[in-house]
Amino acid sequence: MYFIALATDYDGTLAHEGIVAEKTLAALERFKKSGRKLILVTGRELPDLKRVFPEVAIFDKVVAENGALVYTPASEEERAISPPPAPEFVAKLRKRGVKPLSVGRSIVATWEPHQVTVLEVIKKLGLELEIIFNKGAVMILPSGINKATGLTAALQDLRLSPHNVVGVGDAENDHAFLRACGFSVAVDNALAAVKDTADLVTRGARGKGVEELIAKVVERDRELVPSRDGILLGSDTGKEVYLSPTDTVLIAGSSGIGKSTLATALTERFVERKFQFCIFDPEGDYDGLEGAVRLGDGSNAPTKTQLLDLLEKPDNNLVVNGLALRVNERPDFFADLLPGLGSLRFRTARPHWLIIDEAHHLLPKRRDDTPMVLAMELPGTILITVHPDAISTDALRLVTAVIALGPKAKKVIKTFCRETGTEPPKNLPSPKDERVLFWRPQAHKKPAMVEAIEPRQSLKRHSRKYAEGQLDEKGSFYFRGPDNAMNLRAHNLMIFAQIAEGIDDKTWEHHLRAGDYSEWFRHQIRDKELARETAEAEKDKALSAQESRNHVLDAVRRRYTAPATAPKE
């Protein structure tokens, strides 16, 4: 499910002349039974609402007094989110003959044409109050309090994102909360101004319109996701190309071609749009990613409990660092985690986006339980790999968009088609000028040549892997000395630095003058700048053993072992 909650106005939307029809109540029950939440958003005061609508307990949350009060029917807890009206203000209105006059926990309400008097009293007393109109009703509340602020407070209690809420209303005071919802609806009897800004206008009026809407959400949930929720991928000859929050995306291409760079750019769009994301990062590619919290490092593996606890809060974005997990441990870790993630997504539709880097490690082809693990489907998921043919075929069959990068882009699409049994597109173009091939297999159109978005931040690929991780035997550095008298293995840069500090000068200089350090940095660590700076020390015969050692180790620590900066709030 993408839409997890329905936020509905009461008078003129859910109710007609204060009464909710039996068929409308039955529709609300159907919505609840689908596993979704109900939120009532009304200008009425709570005692009055309970009097006219005794079935209010069907709702998970009630936003009353036009946003000033949040009520939880299950516990009967009431929480005012704005201060009570000033007694002097109420007294002045009564003295000026404003009738009828209703005073709630925070709201003060009357009817037109008393708004003129109300405004005069507000100005005379110098109060920070706003007047909100609703089909002849005049509501006075503290500045900034409206149905949208009340809905925001209710969603925070429920730990839901506004993206996953359908809102329905009919009048002026509904504008604010409808704009805050992921999908806005006006019932047929709504004011023209409300209809003009809604994503959908129902055929039916009031309760019948709500019944119609509920049927649409329950039966056609993902079809209702508005195009504005799309994430910009780039442009194709001036036309913008977007990914949908319901897409399962494959990003594939040869090593070092820009897959992580593109994923980083997409996360920046997620942050801008307040979509929660979680990255599974086996190789430490996303260490230091802005707007995200890192869980795990080269020494400490992340745990399922930590991950799910952090994701419970909609504002938390995560980078799950798997450097402490061996390659053969990663599929089990991910398989153990997916059911919990599936449960969280069923309840909250969050995280909105999962990014699975090195997907061939986490969802490998040769794994018996992958079909069971993937039974939930993977909407809002990005699979990143160098080897699409090594990913579970069941996972590939869920893909709705393929992004192929680099000189092997055509091969990526052909491999995908072969693995999934999909008819390959004809006359595949070759990407030019760092463009990517973008293809929707179900659309039966040829791939587009897309100029992809660029990230504003720059991440150092695999920095944590090389600093703290476990390089294999072939990739490690070995201190052996001039006579092969020792065989000290450094499987990462931190161990390299520790051993380098402890070995004798003769051993250090043996590898230094042979150019072994710069060679390792260039070909195994893949850091040309570090290799260049080290080569300078290797060639400088004037440096003593200690001076050259300091020069090289300072260069390593500057790049890899300095403390990471905290993510931005």
Long-range contacts (C-beta under 8 A, 24 or more apart in sequence): 1-34, 1-35, 1-36, 1-221, 1-346, 1-349, 2-164, 2-221, 2-222, 2-224, 2-225, 2-245, 2-246, 2-349, 2-379, 3-36, 3-164, 3-165, 3-166, 3-182, 3-183, 3-217, 3-221, 3-224, 3-349, 4-36, 4-37, 4-160, 4-164, 4-165, 4-347, 4-348, 4-349, 5-36, 5-37, 5-38, 5-39, 5-60, 5-155, 5-158, 5-160, 5-164, 5-165, 5-166, 6-31, 6-36, 6-37, 6-38, 6-39, 6-165, 6-166, 6-167, 6-168, 6-213, 6-214, 6-217, 7-39, 7-40, 7-41, 7-63, 7-151, 7-165, 7-166, 7-167, 7-168, 7-177, 7-181, 8-38, 8-39, 8-40, 8-41, 8-167, 8-168, 8-169, 8-210, 9-41, 9-42, 9-147, 9-168, 9-169, 9-170, 9-171, 9-174, 10-40, 10-41, 10-42, 10-43, 10-44, 10-49, 10-53, 11-42, 11-43, 11-44, 11-171, 12-135, 12-170, 12-171, 12-187, 12-189, 12-190, 12-206, 13-168, 13-169, 13-170, 13-174, 13-187, 13-190, 13-206, 13-209, 13-210, 14-40, 14-206, 14-207, 14-210, 15-52, 15-53, 15-206, 15-207, 16-206, 16-207, 18-52, 18-53, 19-52, 20-53, 20-55, 20-207, 21-207, 23-207, 23-208, 23-211, 24-207, 24-208, 24-210, 24-211, 25-55, 25-58, 27-210, 27-211, 27-214, 27-215, 28-58, 28-210, 28-214, 29-58, 30-214, 30-218, 31-214, 31-217, 31-218, 32-58, 34-218, 35-346, 35-347, 36-217, 37-61, 37-158, 37-160, 39-63, 39-151, 39-154, 39-155, 39-158, 39-165, 41-67, 41-147, 41-150, 41-151, 41-167, 41-169, 41-174, 41-177, 42-66, 43-107, 43-109, 43-132, 43-134, 43-137, 43-139, 43-147, 43-173, 45-102, 45-104, 45-105, 45-107, 45-109, 46-71, 46-78, 46-104, 46-105, 60-158, 61-154, 61-157, 61-158, 63-147, 63-150, 63-151, 63-153, 63-154, 63-177, 64-104, 64-150, 65-104, 65-105, 65-106, 65-107, 65-141, 65-150, 66-107, 66-132, 66-134, 66-139, 66-141, 66-145, 66-146, 66-147, 66-150, 66-173, 67-141, 67-145, 67-146, 67-147, 67-148, 67-149, 67-150, 67-151, 67-176, 67-177, 68-104, 68-105, 68-106, 68-107, 68-141, 68-142, 68-145, 68-150, 69-104, 69-105, 69-106, 69-150, 70-150, 70-153, 70-154, 70-157, 72-157, 78-105, 79-153, 80-105, 80-106, 81-106, 81-145, 81-149, 81-150, 81-153, 82-106, 82-141, 82-142, 82-145, 83-142, 85-140, 86-125, 86-127, 88-125, 89-121, 89-122, 89-125, 89-127, 89-129, 92-121, 92-124, 92-125, 93-117, 93-118, 93-121, 96-120, 96-121, 106-141, 106-142, 106-145, 107-139, 107-140, 107-141, 108-139, 108-140, 108-141, 109-137, 109-138, 109-139, 109-140, 110-137, 110-138, 111-136, 111-137, 111-138, 112-136, 112-137, 112-138, 114-138, 132-172, 132-173, 133-172, 133-173, 134-171, 134-172, 134-173, 135-171, 135-172, 135-191, 139-173, 146-173, 146-176, 146-177, 147-173, 147-174, 147-176, 147-177, 148-176, 148-177, 148-179, 148-180, 149-176, 150-177, 151-177, 151-180, 151-181, 152-180, 159-312, 159-313, 159-314, 159-348, 160-314, 160-348, 160-349, 160-350, 161-274, 161-275, 161-276, 161-314, 161-348, 161-349, 161-350, 161-352, 162-274, 163-229, 163-245, 163-274, 163-275, 163-349, 163-352, 164-348, 164-349, 164-350, 166-213, 166-217, 166-224, 168-202, 168-209, 168-210, 168-213, 169-194, 170-194, 170-206, 182-225, 182-226, 182-229, 183-224, 183-225, 183-226, 185-209, 185-213, 199-224, 199-226, 200-224, 222-246, 222-379, 229-273, 231-266, 231-269, 231-270, 231-273, 231-275, 231-353, 232-269, 232-453, 233-266, 233-403, 233-438, 233-450, 233-452, 233-453, 234-436, 234-438, 234-450, 234-451, 234-452, 234-453, 235-450, 235-451, 236-438, 236-448, 236-449, 236-450, 236-451, 237-449, 241-438, 241-448, 241-450, 243-401, 244-400, 245-275, 245-352, 245-353, 245-379, 245-380, 246-379, 246-380, 246-400, 247-379, 247-380, 247-381, 247-400, 247-401, 248-377, 248-378, 248-379, 248-380, 248-381, 248-383, 248-398, 248-399, 248-400, 248-401, 249-381, 249-382, 249-383, 249-399, 249-400, 249-401, 249-402, 249-403, 250-382, 250-383, 250-385, 250-388, 250-396, 250-399, 250-401, 250-402, 250-403, 250-416, 251-382, 251-383, 251-384, 251-385, 251-403, 251-405, 252-384, 252-385, 252-386, 252-388, 252-402, 252-403, 252-404, 252-405, 252-412, 252-416, 253-386, 253-404, 253-405, 253-406, 253-408, 253-409, 253-412, 254-386, 254-405, 254-406, 254-407, 254-408, 255-386, 256-461, 257-405, 257-406, 258-405, 258-406, 258-434, 259-357, 259-384, 259-386, 259-405, 260-285, 260-286, 260-357, 260-384, 260-459, 260-461, 261-454, 261-455, 261-459, 262-403, 262-405, 262-436, 262-452, 262-453, 263-355, 263-357, 263-382, 263-384, 264-289, 264-455, 264-457, 264-459, 265-452, 265-453, 265-454, 265-455, 266-353, 266-355, 266-382, 266-453, 267-291, 267-292, 267-317, 267-355, 268-455, 268-456, 268-457, 269-453, 270-317, 270-352, 270-353, 271-317, 275-352, 275-353, 276-311, 276-314, 276-315, 276-316, 276-317, 276-350, 276-351, 276-352, 276-353, 277-317, 277-318, 277-351, 277-352, 277-353, 277-354, 277-355, 278-307, 278-311, 278-317, 278-318, 278-320, 278-341, 278-351, 278-353, 278-354, 278-355, 279-318, 279-319, 279-320, 279-354, 279-355, 279-357, 280-320, 280-322, 280-334, 280-354, 280-355, 280-356, 280-357, 280-362, 281-319, 281-320, 281-321, 281-322, 281-357, 282-322, 282-323, 282-325, 282-327, 282-330, 282-357, 282-358, 282-361, 282-362, 283-322, 283-323, 283-357, 283-358, 283-461, 283-462, 283-465, 283-469, 284-321, 284-323, 284-462, 284-463, 284-464, 284-465, 284-467, 284-468, 284-469, 285-357, 285-459, 285-461, 285-462, 286-319, 286-321, 286-357, 286-459, 287-319, 287-321, 287-459, 287-460, 287-463, 287-464, 287-564, 288-459, 288-460, 288-463, 288-564, 288-565, 288-567, 289-319, 289-457, 289-459, 289-567, 290-457, 290-567, 290-568, 291-317, 291-567, 291-568, 292-317, 292-318, 292-319, 292-567, 293-317, 293-318, 293-319, 293-567, 294-318, 294-319, 294-321, 294-564, 294-567, 295-319, 295-320, 295-321, 296-320, 296-321, 296-322, 296-323, 296-324, 297-321, 297-323, 297-324, 297-464, 297-468, 298-323, 298-324, 298-464, 298-465, 298-467, 298-468, 298-469, 298-470, 298-492, 298-494, 299-324, 299-468, 300-324, 301-325, 301-333, 304-336, 304-337, 304-340, 307-337, 308-340, 308-341, 308-344, 311-341, 311-344, 311-350, 311-351, 312-344, 314-348, 314-350, 317-351, 318-351, 321-464, 323-464, 323-465, 323-468, 323-469, 323-470, 324-469, 326-470, 327-361, 330-358, 330-361, 330-362, 331-361, 331-362, 331-363, 331-364, 331-367, 333-362, 334-362, 334-363, 335-367, 335-369, 335-370, 335-373, 338-373, 338-374, 338-376, 339-373, 342-376, 345-376, 346-376, 351-380, 352-380, 353-380, 353-381, 353-382, 354-378, 354-380, 354-381, 354-382, 355-381, 355-382, 355-384, 356-381, 356-382, 356-383, 356-384, 357-384, 358-384, 358-385, 359-383, 359-384, 359-385, 359-391, 359-395, 360-385, 360-386, 360-387, 360-388, 360-390, 360-391, 363-391, 363-392, 363-395, 364-390, 364-391, 364-392, 365-389, 365-390, 365-391, 365-392, 365-393, 367-392, 370-394, 370-395, 374-398, 388-412, 388-415, 388-416, 388-419, 389-415, 389-418, 389-419, 391-419, 393-419, 393-420, 396-420, 399-441, 400-440, 400-441, 400-442, 401-438, 401-439, 401-440, 402-437, 402-438, 402-439, 402-440, 402-441, 402-447, 403-436, 403-437, 403-438, 403-450, 403-452, 404-431, 404-436, 404-437, 404-439, 404-447, 405-431, 405-436, 405-437, 406-431, 409-436, 409-437, 410-437, 412-437, 413-437, 413-439, 413-447, 416-441, 417-441, 460-559, 461-526, 462-526, 463-559, 463-560, 465-492, 466-492, 466-493, 466-525, 466-527, 466-560, 467-492, 467-493, 467-494, 467-560, 467-561, 468-492, 468-494, 471-524, 475-524, 476-524, 477-516, 477-517, 477-520, 477-524, 479-503, 479-507, 479-511, 480-507, 481-506, 481-507, 481-510, 482-506, 482-507, 482-510, 493-525, 493-556, 493-560, 493-561, 494-560, 494-561, 496-556, 497-553, 497-556, 497-557, 497-561, 500-549, 500-552, 500-553, 501-549, 501-553, 505-545, 505-546, 508-545, 508-548, 508-549, 509-545, 509-548, 512-537, 512-538, 512-545, 512-548, 512-552, 513-538, 517-552, 527-559, 529-559, 530-555, 530-556, 530-559
